[in-house]
Amino acid sequence: MEEIEHKYIEVNGLKLHIAEIGSGFSPVVVFLHGFPEIWYSWRYQMKAVAKAGYRAIAPDYRGYGLSDQPTQPEKTTFLDLVSDLLALLDALNISKVFLVGKDFGSFVISYFSILHKERVSGFIVMGVPFLPPKPLEFKKGLPEGFYISRFGIPGRAEADFGRLDAKTVVRNVYILFSRSELPIANEDQEIMDIVQPSTPLPPWFSEEDLAAYGALYEKSGFRTALQVPYRSLHEQVNITDPTVHVQALYIKGEKDYFLKFPGIEDYISSGVLKSLVPNLQIVNLPEGNHFVQEQLPDEVNQLVLEFLTKNSKVQ
């Protein structure tokens, strides 16, 4: 990744690591990762948008990768990540951005686009659609062995992950989450037990990629990563109008396991999602899974660039 530069920006008393590529005078695209991802998950998209004339920035959230740990990881919330994003834009003198998010990065975009809509030129989400900040109903009715149920119990996931090195934890989570079914452990299993050591990596995810992720999580560990998003899902935010009117795109992988969450398909297809984001376009990728930006980078890059070109002055 020689073309991508790395630096640290101090925001809210913490040094956040950011990866950056592209001209400082171009329209800015900020990429927001999910779990178990990191800035590295946007490597293909960052290069593509920079080549097209944009400035690409991908931070590691507080407590992730090369960024500082918060002093109290167990009290970290989505609003802290929103506050960090706002402070990062201010520190870099960026008045308005396009946001691209994946997995719980979509939550950060949803919150930020509602609370700071004047700073958003448009947004793209993958893995998880726009969701307004309120307790998530889809957790109801899921079995105890479901991964979010397990990850949400303080101490349990830490003990599960602690049996393995960081690289193996990332490997197992990538294998689990790239499948189309929900990861559910049996009563006598932990989540890490679902994946056998002999199970191969997805064909689009190399050993080199795994090593890069493993090194970053060796640095940060999983303490904050298990708090946000998994223990912050019931966060209450006082918002009177969750509607967002900017141009938006949802890249939906048809084989994404998240679509199996109770109520999610209905939320997307019933018109509720479009009522909250009236200018939303939904594009379906039939073979796409939860890691669509890494699995199908060429298709995703094309969609991202088409959206940016349509909604900015870059020709």
Summary of the structure (lengths in Angstrom):
residues: 315
radius of gyration: 18.2
end to end distance: 26.0
largest distance: 56.8
contacts: 1066
relative contact order: 0.16
helix: 41%
strand: 17%
